[in-house]
Amino acid sequence: MGKFKGCYFINASVEFGHPDSKINQVCARYKRQIIEMIKIYAQLDEATACQLSILKEGVITTAYTQQDKEASKKVIPILEQLFKL
């Protein structure tokens, strides 16, 4: 694998940013499927699954834009609060 360049779906959505573009619709559908998978496999409600998805997107973006290999570790306190661990 080469250098990490962020989420391909986010990148494609930015490149073809018009909401009516087929590519943007596919990207949005994929992101929605991720939320559904989080709901099912983590047995979470819609709101919590969306929150986790937003955190995930933020980690991916931060890891890429700031070249921060520790980005995922930085959300652990938020996850602990979210799940009251």
C-alpha positions in Angstrom: 0.0 0.0 0.0 1.1 3.5 -0.8 0.9 6.7 1.3 -2.4 7.2 3.0 -4.5 9.7 1.1 -7.7 9.8 3.1 -11.0 8.1 2.4 -11.6 7.5 -1.3 -15.3 8.1 -0.8 -14.8 11.5 0.8 -12.2 12.4 -1.9 -14.5 11.4 -4.7 -17.4 13.3 -3.1 -15.3 16.4 -3.0 -14.2 16.1 -6.6 -17.7 15.5 -7.8 -19.4 17.7 -5.2 -22.7 18.4 -6.9 -25.3 16.5 -4.8 -27.0 15.2 -7.9 -23.9 13.6 -9.4 -24.0 9.9 -9.6 -20.6 9.6 -7.9 -21.7 11.8 -5.0 -24.9 9.7 -4.6 -22.8 6.5 -4.5 -20.5 8.0 -1.9 -23.5 9.1 0.3 -25.1 5.7 0.0 -21.8 4.0 1.1 -21.5 6.3 4.1 -25.1 5.5 5.0 -24.3 1.8 4.8 -21.4 2.3 7.2 -23.8 3.8 9.7 -26.2 0.9 9.3 -23.3 -1.6 9.8 -22.3 0.3 13.0 -25.9 0.1 14.2 -26.2 -3.6 13.5 -22.8 -4.9 14.6 -22.4 -2.7 17.7 -26.1 -2.9 18.5 -26.5 0.8 18.7 -29.4 3.2 18.1 -29.4 5.6 15.1 -28.1 8.6 17.0 -25.2 6.8 18.6 -24.2 5.1 15.3 -24.2 8.6 13.6 -22.0 10.0 16.4 -19.5 7.2 15.9 -19.5 7.7 12.2 -18.8 11.4 12.6 -15.9 10.5 14.9 -14.6 8.0 12.4 -14.8 10.6 9.6 -13.0 13.1 11.8 -10.2 10.7 12.6 -9.7 9.8 9.0 -9.6 13.5 8.0 -7.3 14.5 10.8 -5.0 11.5 10.1 -4.6 12.7 6.5 -4.6 16.4 6.7 -2.3 16.6 9.8 -0.4 13.4 9.0 -1.3 12.4 12.6 -0.8 8.6 13.1 -2.2 9.0 16.6 -5.5 10.6 15.6 -7.6 7.5 16.4 -6.1 7.4 20.0 -7.2 11.0 20.6 -10.9 10.1 20.4 -10.7 7.5 23.1 -11.8 9.9 25.9 -14.8 10.9 23.8 -15.7 7.2 23.2 -15.4 6.6 26.9 -17.8 9.4 27.6 -20.2 8.2 24.9 -20.3 4.7 26.2 -19.8 5.7 29.9 -16.8 3.4 30.3 
